[in-house]
Amino acid sequence: MRPGEAFDAAARPLGLDELARRAAGADYVLLGESHSSACDHRVQADVLAAMTAAGAVPVLGLEMVPAERQDALDRFNAGEIDVDGLAQAVDWKGVWGHPFAVYRPVFEAARRAGAPLAGLNVPRRVVRAVGEGGLEAVAPEDRALAPGEIIPPAPEQVRDLERVLERHAAPGHGEGDPAPAADAARRERFLRVQALWDTAMARAAVAARRAHGRTVLILAGVGHVENGWGIARRLRVLDPGARVLSVLPWRGGQGFEPARADVFFLCPMTHSSRLGFVLQERDGGVTVADVAPGTRAAQAGFLPGDEILAVMGEPAQDLWALHKGALRAGRAGEPLAVTVRRGGRVLELAVPLAGAGAAPGAAPQGAE
């Protein structure tokens, strides 16, 4: 199977035209992504183009853009600004942060199709307020941007989100760790914010469907889509009886779980790091897929094809190892120490992290 090819939950191959027909018959299509995966975004663009060819141009609902930026999206919808202008108009770096370049194929496909864009999320200031004090803490002028109530997660999603939170907290346990009460408060904030995102995005998607009278193709992180826990759970409350199709990337290997979605597409896990390399996770390991000239990764000596064996002395079996290692290095004020295999040699490379921004591993933002 080649990257980008789709299949159903019974592992039967699914052509793009058949996927488009299924999507056209749904009221909402939840198309999951890892935000930095160029492969995921190419598939999103292909699905949008195929739905258009099937005569079912959808509304494109975006986790990446808060609903308060809809005026800018409407300028794009009206043809007043192009794809490059869109990034500036919505303040992409400010509202999202993941590279606009990997999303470009999606927006180019939307422009060709004439698919209207709809912002689904809430602004960061609303997220902060709800995280700290619930909906009551939202400023009066922002209350229209938040849902009237937050639909809580299902118990099985709570358990999954707790595991995500534990992975984020894994580096650095020991002296100076938060007290149990602080841990409990952190857990409650995390669960409340996740529920806010899923509820707000479902509410905005329902409004977009009613406004445009067509299928809403929702682009959102994997964690908002898988198992029907996130956005789909809220859609069932807000739009009872609506037909929902879930589509997720599969990263290869032995970990296929058919209950996670209705349809899957193959895209090996990759991450474009601000340090200047593209990392790929496959078959229980991580390799360097590409290195941009002149970047910190290039200056440290990384080359395409390097197999990453360890990060900060810990074995590297997945991209999380890079994320955790970068957190440890950042807290210690040290360079990121990476052991790689190149041909028959094992090399020790070090990358300074000062000012690098996000960690080079694929750490999910929220429920990516």
URNOR-V575091 format. One line per field, one symbol per residue. phi: phi as a letter, one per 20 degrees, with the letter a starting at -180 (. if undefined). psi: psi as a letter, one per 40 degrees, with the letter a starting at -180 (. if undefined). burial: I if it has 16 or more other ideal C-beta (glycine too) atoms within 10 Angstrom, else O. Layout:
phi = ???
psi = ???
burial = ???
//
This chain:
phi = .egnfdbefemegcffffffffffedecdedfbefeeffgfffgfffffffffencfefdedffcfffefgfffffgenfceffffgffelgffecofgfgfeggfffffffemefecfdedffffgfffgebmffeffgfdffedffbdffffgffgffffffffffegfnfpgnfffgfffffffffffffgfggffffffffffffffdmbgdeeebggfedfmmeefggfffeecgnfecddccfdenneefcfffaecccebgfcbeeffocddcdalmbcceebcefmefffffofcgnfeeebclndgddbfffffffffffffemdffececdcmeddcddccfdgmfnffffeefemdf
psi = hiheiiiaeefhihidddddddddeidhhhgiihdehddddddddddddddddefghihhhhddhideeddddddddeediadddddddefdddecdihdddedddddddddefhiihhdaiidddddddddeaddehideedeeiidihhiiiddddddddddddddedieiaheiiiddddddddddddddddddddddddddddddddefiihhhhiideedieedcddddddddgheihhhhhiiheaaefhgdedidiiihhihihhieeeihihhiffihihdihhieiddddeeiihehhhdihfeiiheidddddddddddddefiihhhhihhbeihihihhheheebiieighihbf.
burial = OOOOOIIIOOOOOIOIOIIIOIIIOIIIIIIIIIIIIIIIIIIIIIIIIIIIOIOIIIIIIIIIIIIIIIOIIOOIIOOOIOIOOIIOIIOIOOIIOIOIOIIIIIIOIIIOIOIIIIIIIIIOOIIOIIIOOOIOOIOOOOOOIIIOOIIOIOOOIIOIIOOIIOOOOOIOOOOOOOOOOOOOOOIOIIIIIIIIIIIIIIIIIIIIIOOOOIIIIIIIIIIIIIIIIIIIIIIOOIIOOIOIIIIIIIIIOOOOOOOIIIIIIIIIIIIIIIIIIIIIIOOOIIIIIIIOOOIIIOOIIIOOOIOIIIIIOOOIOIIIIIIIIIIIIIOOOOIIIIIIOOOOOOOOIOIOIOOIOIIIIIIIOIII
//
